[in-house]
Amino acid sequence: MDAQTLESVTAKAAEIIADITGVVLPERPEKPLGDIHLLDDLDIDSLSLVEVVVAIEEEFGIKIEDSETKTLTTLGQVSKLVLQRTQGK
């Protein structure tokens, strides 16, 4: 896998969210993408969140534990976790 940046991971995660939930993030959001709250800002329900996590696991070849899923509240947290896993930290 090519080296990932926080920005590229965030963009890919946003694309995955849009594909699964139909919620498309605006090109110029009111706050940074990383600060977008998955449940509050995007109104993603728990079932959709599980689908998003599974798709992210498949896309990036990582494993996210169920206990970790509960702590992922923002797009930035998702992206940082992906980077940690893909960079082997």
C-alpha positions in Angstrom: 0.0 0.0 0.0 1.2 3.5 -0.8 2.2 5.8 2.0 -0.9 7.5 3.3 -1.4 11.0 4.6 -4.0 12.1 7.1 -5.6 14.2 4.4 -5.8 11.3 1.9 -7.1 8.9 4.5 -9.7 11.4 5.6 -10.8 12.0 2.0 -11.1 8.2 1.4 -13.0 7.7 4.7 -15.4 10.6 3.7 -15.9 8.8 0.3 -16.7 5.5 2.1 -19.2 7.3 4.3 -20.9 8.8 1.3 -21.1 5.5 -0.5 -22.6 3.7 2.4 -24.9 6.3 4.0 -25.6 8.6 1.1 -24.4 11.5 3.2 -22.1 13.6 1.1 -19.7 15.9 2.9 -19.8 19.5 1.5 -16.7 20.6 -0.6 -16.3 23.5 1.9 -17.6 22.3 5.2 -18.1 24.8 8.0 -15.5 23.1 10.1 -12.4 21.0 9.2 -13.2 17.5 7.9 -11.4 15.9 10.8 -13.7 17.7 13.3 -16.9 16.4 11.7 -18.8 14.3 14.2 -20.1 11.1 12.7 -23.3 10.8 14.7 -24.2 14.4 15.3 -23.1 16.2 12.2 -23.7 13.3 9.7 -26.6 11.7 11.5 -25.1 8.2 11.0 -26.8 5.5 13.0 -25.0 2.7 14.8 -25.8 0.1 12.1 -24.4 2.4 9.4 -21.4 3.1 11.5 -20.6 -0.6 11.7 -20.9 -0.8 7.9 -18.6 2.2 7.5 -16.0 0.6 9.9 -16.1 -2.7 8.0 -15.6 -0.9 4.7 -12.7 1.1 6.1 -11.2 -2.2 7.4 -11.4 -3.7 4.0 -10.2 -0.6 2.1 -7.1 -0.2 4.3 -6.5 -3.8 5.2 -6.7 -3.2 9.0 -8.7 -4.5 11.9 -10.7 -2.1 14.2 -11.9 -3.8 17.4 -15.6 -3.4 18.4 -14.5 -1.6 21.6 -12.5 1.0 19.4 -15.5 1.6 17.2 -17.4 3.0 20.1 -14.7 5.6 20.7 -14.6 6.8 17.1 -16.8 9.9 17.1 -15.1 12.1 14.5 -13.8 11.6 11.0 -10.4 12.7 12.3 -10.3 10.0 14.9 -11.1 7.4 12.2 -8.4 8.8 10.0 -5.8 8.8 12.8 -6.6 5.2 13.7 -6.2 4.1 10.1 -2.9 5.8 9.8 -1.6 4.2 13.1 -2.7 0.8 11.8 -1.3 1.2 8.3 2.0 2.6 9.4 2.4 -0.2 12.0 2.4 1.9 15.1 
